[in-house]
Amino acid sequence: MSGQSITDRITAAQHSVTGSAITKTVCKSTTHEIMGPKKKHLDYLIQCTNEMNVNIPQLADTLFERAINTSWVVVFKSLTATHHLMVYGNERFIQYLASRNTLFNLSNFLDKSGLQGYDMSTFIRRYSRYLNEKAVSYRQVAFDFTKVKRGSDGVMRTMNTEKLLKTIPIIQNQMDVLLDFNVNANELTNGVINAAFMLLFKDAIRLFAAYNEGIINLLEKYFDMKKVQCKEGLDIYKKFLTRMTRISEFLKVAEQVGIDRGDIPDLSQAPSSLLDALEQHLASLEGKKVKDSTAASRASTLSNAVSSLANTGISFTRVDEREKLAALEEEQSRLRALKEQRLLELQKNPSAATTDSTPISTVGGTIHSAPAIDLFSTPNLFTSAAEAVEESIPNSNPFLTLPVVVAVHLSTVSSDAGSLSSRTPSHEVFGGIVLLHPLFSFNVLGGLLKPTVTCSPSQDMGMTLNGQQAHKLVSNDLDSSLANLVGNLGIGNGTAKNDLHWSQPGEKKLTGGNNWQPKTAPSTTWNPAAMVGLTCLLLFPNQ
C-alpha cells in the first residue's frame, strides 16, 4: 500500500468495517497515488455492473462523491474509473448516467496545492465535459456510438435519411468535445493522465469509425435528397473534413507517446473533386447556373470517395480485431499464470488438493477418494432411544414402569436392527413410522428395546406374511429397500394388506348359581392429552 495517504487507508478501513465492498473498491481505485486506477479494482467494479443485485445508482453516486475531492489526483482517477465503466461495464451503468440531469460539475475545478495541480486541473475540466457529453449523446440516440455494429449492415450504414441527418450532428458534437482535450505528448507526464488519454484514444477511433460510416451513407443518398436535405448534408460533409484533420493530429500524439503503430488506423482523405460535385448539385437544385456534368462523372466521383472512406473503415476494423486478439492473449496468459500458481501450491501442500467439497482428487498420479458414507448402516436407534429415556428418568421415579412411546422412522432402520419388518402386536405403522405400542412397557435387554410381553409364535409375523417370506431390507440398495417397505405396508395398490389375523375368542358363560353376579373389574381410562404430556415429561424431563 505504498504511496497511499493516511486518508486513503482510513477511508478503506471504514468501509471494511461497514462491509461495503463496492465503496471500498471505489476508494481504493481513486487513491492519492499518482498512478492510474489498478486493473484489479476496475475489473471488480466491471463485474459489479454485471450483477443484477448491485445497486448501480449507489455505485455511480460513490464515484461522484470522489469527484468532488479537493485533490486533482482523486478527481482525475474518479473520472477515469467512470469512463472505464462506461466503456467496458454493463450498459445499465451508462443508461443510469444518461438518465441523470447532471453528472460532473467540474467546470470551475482548480487544485491550488501545487504547480502540477494547476496543469492537471485544466485537463480535468475538459475530461469531465467529454464524459457529460458522452452520456447526453446516449440519452439522445439510446445507444453508444463506440459500441454500435459497423459494416455494410451496420447501424449508421442502414439509417434512413431523416434520422441520419439528425444523428450525425450528435456524433460531431461528441467528437468535438473529445478533441478539445487537446493534450500534447510532453504533457502526458504521469500515470493518471496517461490512463485517461488511453481511454480517450480508444473512444476517438471508434467514434470516428461510426462517424465515417455515417458520412458514407450520407454520400450515397446525397444526390437523391431534397434541396433542404442536400444543404444540411453538404454542411455536415464540410465539418467532417475539418474533423478528419483534427483526428489526424490526435493520432499523431498517440503515436508519439508510444502507442503501437498497428493500433493506429490509417485515414484516407476523400478526393477534393467530390466537394465540388456536391456543391454543384446543390446549386443546380437552387436554380443557379453550374457547369454541365454528366451522371457518369458524378457517379465516378462518388464511387472514388466512397471507396476511400471505406478503406478508412477497414483500417478501423483491423484495429478492433487486433485489440480483441490482444485481450484474448492477455486473458490466456492470466489463466496460465493462475494454473502455474495452483500447481506450485499443490506441490508445496498436496493435502490442500482434497477438500470437503471434492471427495475425489488426483495428486501425484494417485486417486485419493474420501471415505464413502454408508447410507444403509445400522444405527442402533432402539438403544439410543432407550438410553435417552433411561437417562431422562431418575431411578427413584415412580413412573418407571409406565408405558413409553418411541417413534422410529423406517427409512433409517435396516432389517438387522430388531426386525422392524416383522411387526408384532406391539408395533403400529403409520406413514413409514413405527410406533411402539403404549400398552406394553419396555426394558433394555442386550442393547435392544424389547417388549416385556412376549407374543405367541402364531402372532409373530417375522417368519411369514400370509404364507410368504417377509421382505427384508436390502443393504446398500435404497430403491429396493424402499420398494420392499412399501410392499409390506400395502401402499400403492389401493388396498392395505391385512397381515395380522386376530381371532375374537368365543364368549365364555360363567356359571355361579342363580344369584351369582359378575364382579366388574376396575377399568383405567387413558386420557390422550394426558398421555402426550406424560410422554413428553418422561422423554424430556429437563424442558
Buried (B, 14 or more C-beta within 10 A) or exposed (E): EEEBBEBBBEBBEEBEEEEBEBBBBBBBBBBBBBBBBBEEBBEBBBEBBEEEEBEBEEBBBBBBBBBEBEBBBBBBBBBBBBBBBBBBBBEEBBBBBBEBEEBBEBEEBEBEEEEBBEBBBBBBBBBBBBBBBBBBBBBBBEBBBBBBEBEEEBBBBEBEBEEBBEBBBBBBBBBBBBBEBBBEBEBBEBBBBBBBBBBBBBBBBBBBBBBBBBBBBBBBBBBEBEEEBBBBBBEBBEBBBEBBEBBEEBBEBBEEBEBEEEBBBEBBEBBEEBBBBBBBBBBBBEEEEBEEBEEEEBEEBBEBBBEBBBEBBBBBBBBBEEBEEEEEEEEEEEEEEEEEEEEEEBEEEEEEBBEEEEEEBEBEEEEBEEEEEEEBEBEBBBBEBBBEBBEBBEEEEEEBEBBBBBEBEBEEBBBEBBBBBBBBBBBEBEEBEBBBBBEBEBEBEEEBBBBEEEBEEEEBBBEEBEEEEBBBBBBEEEEBBBBBBBBBBBBEEEEEEEBEEEEEEEEEEEEEEEEEEEEEEEEEEEEEEEBEEBBEEBBEEEE
